[in-house]
Amino acid sequence: MTEDMRQKQIRLTKELAQVKAMNVSSNSDEVRKTKDMTMGFPADNSPKPKPSSSDVPDVITLPPKQRGKKENIPF
């Protein structure tokens, strides 16, 4: 009985390896997107209208973070 289970386990691991190999080969056929890193103006460079004062919300932001007065002392 244990020999049958061992043979079944070996058979299943071989089948799994075959399926994984098929998946890898099928995924390698896909077209990959390339990133265009060229510099230049965007295609739509028409002038944009400035927002009116009613479009800009009244926002109060936090003050900028102050730098520490200690040099680089960890305590």
Buried (B, 14 or more C-beta within 10 A) or exposed (E): EEEEEEEEEEEEEEEEEEEEEEEEEEEEEEEEEEEEEEEEEEEEEEEEEEEEEEEEEEEEEEEEEEEEEEEEEEE
